Amino acid sequence: INAEYMGDLTEGNAGSDLAQVKTKAIPRGDGLYEITGTKIFISCGECDFSENIVHLVLARLPDAPPGTKGISLFVVPKYMVKEDGSLETEKNCTCGGIEHKMGIKGSATAVMNFDGSLGYLVGKENDGMRQMFAFMNTARLHVGVQGLGAAELAYQNALPYAKERLVGRAPGGAKYPAKVGDPLISHPDVRRMLMQMKSFAEGSRCLVYYSATVLDGATHHPDPVERQRLDDELGLLTPIVKAFISELANEMASNGIQIYGGHGFIGEWGMEQIARDVRISTLYEGTTGIQSMDLLGRKVMMNKGKNLTTFCKTIVDFCDANAGNPALKAHCDTLKAYVGEWGSLTSALAKRIGTDPNTLEGAAVDYLYYSGYVTTAFMWLRMEVVAQAKLAEGVSDPEFYETKIKTSNFWFNRMLPRANVHKAFIEAPTADLMAIEDDLM
């Protein structure tokens, strides 16, 4: 039977706080459970793309402990399957409505009602959170890819427009005197936005591919010690891939609209749709704030910085191995300095977190941005190493590799320094965040 699988996690009263989940699961004694509750924001929760829809539902058993430790995972099909493999005609769960959304309107986001719906327990009782993260972390990587796709689309649309649209004259004088104006791409301000889009899209693509190879190694490497190291590295990279890429993808979609000017704001060019569609990427599968706290709190502080230290050593070793190349030395030295600062910032945060309960949440998002800019610089240095080697070989298309190096220069000169601002925010005291009383805000 062709079936779609959906994760039904969110409830209106709970949102991202799954400790508040109220959906109930009552055992029948025959291996089945009666599931009762309502879930919201279920992507394609009701659709005709497949014969059946299998919902993975978080719910509580009658004697479950409070909080997230009392959540179990259940399989609840839209249509129950008969013994002969055919489907029942009566729906096991129903759609209560379709959400009216800002974007991604091709996906029917549903409210799902479970009224004594029959389901099967997945794994052990009260083990739903651990099981949920098995597919949630994969989904978070997918969201990063979604953000990358939106940024790339915005760039691919904006670039030809900037080459064709004639507006004003280039600062150094007319490039095309016979025409009414010079192309937008002749203007440094437009170049600034295009280069942000290009360097981000290509750097993020490398980060996505790098993370995919880490995932492969964490799954299939023959050495169990190396598998664990790669799994730890993947855990560190996942919130960066999800949140950093999705946040900057929104910025790049905005750049695309800006390059089009007023034409970007109207529907016929498609630029405003990119901005609407990518906006969800910073929200679902965990908001940017949640991803940032996961990175700083769980992936870094919970293991006393061990995973971060290991990843930083990987970067430093790579820099040391390539610093002998004069063409690479400057970027190797720059990246090593940021990596060292990354460790120092983390150590200082660890001390502050011990005395100020607001520090972790107050610094988390800026910590994620800092981590993202530095990690992407590592990706660009890796690409530079390959580009320099290819040029040394004497390839037939040197322009491609020369352009990679120039784009890497832009990231190191004009994107990586953004980390300095986030460093200042990380080091700032949290008193100004909490100084105003709630009712005076």
C-alpha positions in Angstrom: 0.0 0.0 0.0 1.3 3.4 -0.9 1.3 5.5 2.2 2.6 8.9 3.4 4.1 9.1 6.9 3.5 12.3 9.0 4.7 13.3 12.4 1.8 14.6 14.5 3.5 16.4 17.4 2.1 19.9 17.8 -0.9 20.8 19.9 -2.5 24.2 20.1 -2.0 24.5 23.8 1.6 23.2 23.8 3.4 24.5 20.7 7.0 23.6 21.0 6.6 22.7 24.7 5.9 19.0 24.3 5.8 18.6 28.1 2.2 20.0 27.8 1.0 17.4 25.3 -2.5 16.3 26.3 -3.5 13.7 23.7 -4.4 10.5 25.5 -3.8 6.9 24.6 -6.0 4.2 26.3 -4.9 0.6 25.9 -7.6 -1.8 24.8 -5.9 -5.0 25.8 -5.6 -6.4 22.3 -2.4 -4.5 21.3 -4.3 -1.5 20.0 -4.7 1.9 21.7 -7.5 4.4 21.5 -6.0 7.8 20.7 -7.9 11.0 21.6 -6.8 14.5 21.0 -6.1 17.2 18.4 -2.9 18.1 16.5 -2.2 21.2 14.5 0.2 22.3 11.8 0.4 18.8 10.3 2.0 19.1 6.8 -0.1 17.1 4.3 -2.1 15.7 7.2 -5.0 15.3 4.8 -4.2 14.8 1.1 -4.8 12.5 -1.9 -1.1 11.9 -2.7 -1.4 8.3 -1.5 -3.8 5.6 -0.6 -3.2 5.9 3.1 -1.6 8.4 5.6 0.2 7.0 8.6 0.4 9.5 11.5 3.1 9.2 14.1 1.3 10.6 17.1 2.7 11.7 20.5 0.3 10.8 23.3 0.1 10.0 27.0 -0.8 6.7 28.6 -3.1 6.8 31.7 -0.3 6.1 34.2 2.4 8.2 32.4 4.6 10.4 34.5 4.3 14.2 33.9 6.4 16.1 31.4 8.3 14.8 28.5 9.2 11.6 30.3 5.6 10.5 30.0 5.2 10.8 26.3 4.8 7.7 24.0 4.8 7.4 20.2 1.9 5.7 18.3 1.3 4.8 14.7 -2.3 5.9 13.7 -3.3 5.2 10.1 -5.9 7.3 8.3 -7.5 3.9 7.2 -7.0 0.8 9.2 -5.6 -2.2 7.3 -7.7 -5.3 7.1 -6.3 -8.8 7.5 -6.3 -9.3 3.7 -4.2 -6.1 3.2 -7.1 -4.0 1.9 -8.1 -0.7 3.6 -11.2 0.0 5.7 -13.5 2.5 4.1 -14.2 4.5 7.2 -11.6 7.0 8.3 -9.7 6.2 11.5 -8.9 9.9 12.1 -10.3 13.0 10.5 -9.2 16.4 9.2 -10.7 19.3 11.3 -9.6 22.0 8.9 -6.8 23.3 6.6 -4.7 26.2 7.9 -4.6 29.5 5.9 -0.9 30.2 5.7 1.6 32.9 4.7 3.4 30.5 2.3 4.1 26.9 1.1 0.5 26.9 0.0 1.0 23.8 -2.1 1.3 21.8 1.1 -2.1 21.2 2.9 -1.3 22.0 6.5 -4.0 20.3 8.5 -5.7 20.2 11.9 -6.1 16.5 12.7 -8.7 15.1 15.1 -8.3 11.8 16.9 -11.5 10.6 18.5 -10.8 7.2 19.9 -8.7 6.5 16.8 -6.9 3.2 16.8 -3.2 3.1 17.0 -0.2 1.0 17.7 2.5 1.7 20.3 6.0 2.3 18.7 8.7 0.8 20.9 8.5 1.2 24.6 6.0 3.1 26.7 7.1 6.6 27.7 9.9 6.5 25.1 8.3 8.8 22.6 10.6 11.8 22.9 13.8 9.7 22.1 12.0 8.1 19.2 10.7 11.4 17.9 14.2 12.9 17.7 15.3 10.0 15.5 13.2 11.4 12.6 13.1 15.0 13.9 16.9 15.5 13.5 16.7 14.2 9.9 13.8 16.6 9.3 15.9 19.5 10.6 18.6 18.7 8.1 16.0 18.7 5.4 14.8 22.2 6.5 18.3 23.4 6.0 18.2 22.1 2.5 14.9 23.9 2.0 16.5 27.2 3.1 19.4 26.6 0.7 17.0 25.9 -2.1 15.1 29.2 -1.5 18.4 31.2 -1.3 19.6 29.6 -4.6 16.3 30.3 -6.3 16.4 33.9 -5.2 19.9 34.2 -6.6 19.2 32.5 -9.9 16.2 34.8 -10.4 18.0 38.0 -9.3 21.2 37.5 -11.3 19.8 37.6 -14.8 17.5 40.5 -13.8 20.5 42.4 -12.5 22.3 41.8 -15.8 19.4 42.9 -18.0 17.8 45.8 -16.1 19.3 49.1 -17.1 19.3 51.7 -14.3 21.6 54.7 -13.9 25.3 54.7 -14.7 28.1 52.8 -13.1 30.2 54.8 -10.5 33.3 54.7 -12.7 31.5 56.0 -15.8 29.1 54.5 -18.4 29.9 50.9 -19.2 27.4 50.9 -22.1 27.2 54.5 -23.4 25.0 53.6 -26.3 22.3 52.3 -24.0 19.9 54.3 -21.8 21.7 53.1 -18.7 24.0 50.5 -17.3 22.9 47.1 -15.9 22.1 46.9 -12.2 25.0 44.5 -11.8 27.3 47.4 -12.5 26.4 49.1 -9.2 28.5 48.1 -6.1 25.4 48.0 -3.9 23.7 45.5 -6.1 26.9 43.5 -6.3 27.0 43.5 -2.5 23.6 41.7 -2.4 24.4 39.4 -5.3 27.7 38.4 -3.7 26.0 37.8 -0.3 23.6 35.5 -2.1 26.2 33.7 -4.1 28.7 33.2 -1.3 25.9 32.0 1.1 24.3 29.6 -1.3 27.6 28.0 -2.4 28.9 27.9 1.2 25.7 26.4 2.5 25.6 23.8 -0.2 29.1 22.7 0.8 28.0 22.6 4.4 24.9 20.4 3.5 27.1 18.0 1.5 29.7 17.9 4.3 27.0 17.1 6.8 25.7 14.4 4.6 29.1 12.7 4.5 29.3 12.9 8.2 25.8 11.3 8.4 27.0 8.5 6.1 30.1 7.9 8.3 28.0 8.0 11.5 25.8 5.3 10.0 28.2 3.1 8.1 31.8 3.6 9.2 33.3 0.2 10.3 35.0 1.6 13.3 32.5 2.1 16.2 34.7 4.8 17.8 34.8 6.8 14.6 31.0 6.2 14.1 30.5 7.8 17.5 32.8 10.7 16.8 30.9 11.4 13.6 27.6 11.1 15.3 28.7 13.7 17.8 29.8 16.0 15.1 26.5 15.6 13.2 24.7 16.5 16.4 26.8 19.7 16.6 26.2 20.5 13.0 22.5 19.8 12.8 21.2 23.0 14.5 23.7 25.0 12.5 22.4 23.5 9.2 18.8 24.0 10.2 18.8 27.4 11.9 21.8 29.3 10.4 21.0 28.3 6.8 17.2 29.0 7.2 17.8 32.4 8.9 20.2 33.6 6.3 18.0 32.2 3.5 15.4 34.6 4.6 17.9 37.4 4.3 18.9 36.3 0.8 15.2 36.1 -0.3 14.9 39.7 0.9 18.0 40.6 -1.1 16.3 39.1 -4.1 13.3 41.3 -3.7 15.5 44.4 -3.1 17.4 43.8 -6.3 14.1 43.8 -8.2 12.9 46.9 -6.5 9.2 47.4 -6.7 8.9 44.6 -9.1 10.1 42.2 -6.4 7.1 43.2 -4.2 4.5 42.1 -6.8 3.5 38.6 -7.5 4.3 38.2 -11.2 8.0 37.9 -10.8 7.9 35.2 -8.1 10.3 36.9 -5.7 7.8 37.6 -3.0 6.7 34.0 -3.1 10.2 32.9 -2.2 10.2 35.1 0.8 6.8 33.8 1.9 7.7 30.2 1.4 11.1 30.3 3.1 9.7 32.1 6.2 8.5 28.9 7.7 12.0 27.4 7.7 12.9 29.3 10.8 9.8 28.0 12.6 9.0 24.4 12.0 11.0 21.5 13.3 12.0 23.8 16.1 12.4 27.6 15.9 15.7 29.3 15.6 15.6 30.0 19.4 15.1 26.3 20.1 17.8 25.2 17.7 20.2 27.8 19.3 19.5 26.5 22.8 19.9 22.9 21.5 23.3 23.9 20.1 24.6 25.8 23.1 22.8 23.9 25.9 22.7 20.3 24.7 25.4 19.9 22.1 28.1 22.1 23.7 27.5 22.7 27.4 25.9 19.3 28.3 29.1 17.5 27.4 31.4 20.3 28.7 32.4 21.4 25.2 33.9 18.0 24.2 32.1 17.8 20.8 32.9 21.4 20.0 36.6 20.9 20.9 36.8 17.9 18.7 35.2 19.8 15.7 37.5 22.8 16.3 40.5 20.5 16.3 39.3 19.2 12.9 39.3 22.7 11.5 42.6 23.7 13.1 44.3 20.5 11.7 42.9 21.3 8.3 44.3 24.9 8.5 47.7 23.7 9.7 47.9 21.2 6.8 47.3 23.9 4.2 48.9 27.0 5.7 52.2 26.2 3.9 50.5 27.3 0.7 51.1 31.0 0.4 47.8 31.5 -1.4 45.9 29.9 1.5 47.9 31.1 4.5 45.9 34.3 5.2 42.6 32.5 5.3 44.0 29.6 7.3 45.4 32.1 9.9 42.1 34.0 10.0 40.0 30.9 10.5 42.3 29.6 13.2 41.9 32.8 15.1 38.1 32.6 14.9 38.1 29.0 16.0 40.3 29.9 19.0 37.9 32.7 19.9 35.0 30.3 19.5 36.5 28.1 22.2 37.2 31.1 24.5 33.7 32.4 24.1 32.3 29.0 25.0 34.5 28.8 28.1 33.4 32.2 29.3 29.8 31.4 28.7 30.1 28.2 30.7 31.2 30.3 33.7 28.4 32.9 33.3 25.7 30.2 32.8 26.7 28.9 36.3 25.8 32.2 38.0 23.2 33.8 35.6 20.2 31.6 34.6 19.4 34.0 31.7 22.8 33.7 30.0 22.1 30.6 28.0 18.9 31.7 26.4 20.2 35.3 26.1 23.3 34.3 24.2 22.1 31.3 22.3 21.0 32.8 19.0 24.1 34.9 18.7 26.2 31.9 19.5 24.5 30.0 16.7 25.1 32.8 14.2 28.8 33.0 15.3 29.1 29.2 14.9 27.4 29.4 11.5 29.7 32.1 10.0 32.8 30.3 11.3 31.6 26.8 10.1 30.8 28.2 6.6 34.2 29.8 6.5 35.6 26.3 7.0 33.6 25.1 4.1 34.9 27.9 1.9 38.5 27.1 2.9 37.9 23.5 1.9 36.7 24.7 -1.5 39.7 27.0 -1.8 42.1 24.1 -1.3 40.5 22.2 -4.1 40.3 25.2 -6.4 44.0 26.0 -5.9 44.9 22.4 -6.5 42.9 22.3 -9.7 44.5 25.5 -11.0 47.9 24.1 -10.3 47.0 21.1 -12.4 46.2 23.4 -15.3 42.5 22.6 -15.8 40.6 23.6 -19.0 38.1 25.8 -17.1 40.3 28.0 -14.8 37.6 30.7 -14.6 35.3 28.4 -12.6 38.0 27.8 -9.9 39.2 31.4 -9.9 35.6 32.5 -9.3 35.4 30.1 -6.3 38.5 31.7 -4.8 37.1 35.2 -5.3 33.8 34.2 -3.7 35.7 32.7 -0.8 37.5 36.0 -0.4 34.1 37.8 -0.2 33.0 35.4 2.6 36.1 36.0 4.6 36.2 39.7 4.0 32.5 40.6 4.2 30.5 37.8 5.8 32.8 36.2 8.4 33.4 39.6 10.2 29.7 39.6 11.1 30.7 37.1 13.7 32.4 39.9 15.5 29.1 41.6 16.2 27.6 38.4 17.5 30.6 38.0 19.8 29.8 41.4 21.3 26.2 40.4 21.8 27.3 37.1 23.4 29.6 38.9 25.8 27.0 41.6 26.7 25.3 41.2 30.1 21.8 39.9 30.2 20.5 42.6 32.6 19.3 44.8 29.8 17.2 41.9 28.4 15.3 41.5 31.7 15.4 45.0 33.2 11.9 46.1 32.3 9.0 44.6 34.2 6.6 42.5 32.2 3.6 44.9 32.6 5.8 47.9 31.5 6.9 46.4 28.2 
